[in-house]
Amino acid sequence: MKISRNFVYTLVVISLLVSAMANRTSADETVDNQADIAHLVSQLDFDAYKRDIEVLAGFGDREQGTQSYEKAAQWLAHRLSAAGYTVEYHEYRYWFLFPRANMYVTKIGTTSPDQMYIVSAHLDGRGGGGAADDDASGVAVVLEAALALAPEQIATDKSIRFVFWNSEESGADGSRAYMIERAGKRGEEHPRGSGRYPEPDWLGMIQHDMLLFDHGLPPRKMQIAEADLDIEYQADSDFSSDSKALAEAFLKGNQVYSTDYPAEIGDNMAKTDSWRFENMTAAISIRENRRMDEIGEGSNPHWHEPSDVPQTYSDADYRLGFNALQMTLGTIAELAGLQIVQPPEHDAEE
Ligand SMILES: [Zn+2]
């Protein structure tokens, strides 16, 4: 199964590249764009994804308000600013008292800077270990996707905001504060006439939370042969049809861009930051298993335990998270309308 998916993926990439080359001189933008996206996804580095999780978990538990959280946030901010992003903070008070902040960077859209997709994970974690799966595995997806889209020659028509939530473990309090404060500011130009949109309108919200461990239920020793990614939306929400359509776009992205693991759609998204957006915009969560009837029923024995550390997971586990990264980068690049604005140097010499 693994070999055949790899083989199919290779064929898709080759055929896209070949057709793009054949159409170089024609005005076939769509084909060019697909080949560029496939190339971008093919450059993702499995070891870099794994190393991010090791570093984040190495700070220890990242409970909100602790030093380990602050150190992890500083490390992330440094990685993002080194890639050229302006790091911003949404400040709020937890329980009306304790100062906290969500952190984000934005890839500003070239033709629609006033509209954005939110791609997110929660930086806080608990359990007494390193919160490697919950949720360094999601943070590393958001970080690597942001870094892949950072270079100036990569443009997107629409904006993409990469958000690292705080206070998720206490009940999605960071995303709740953001949603309440920012919902009324969507699409506003500020200052007027500046062409700047501090809070672009929301096109969709994609949350990543626990991406490594699909050992079945009850859990077995190794990643199971049927392991897959679960893309969940909430059927009982105001935006259920838009959310389902967004989930379907990601499922299709999985089929094109993920090299090893398939995905499936579930309709009971719950208990993660995307939940705060389900009645405001299209909202999905991407996970190793369904939240309610799998994770909630014991599919991951390391969840919120001291054993949620990097060495608990095998490369087969890490590869599930890496497949989520491939899916998210490829799909969001399609949805936001990726364009290469400068040809690479070796093309320019021709
Ligand atoms: Zn989580």
Residues whose N, C-alpha, C, O or C-beta is under 5 A from the ligand:
A	BS01	ZN	D134 D135 D209
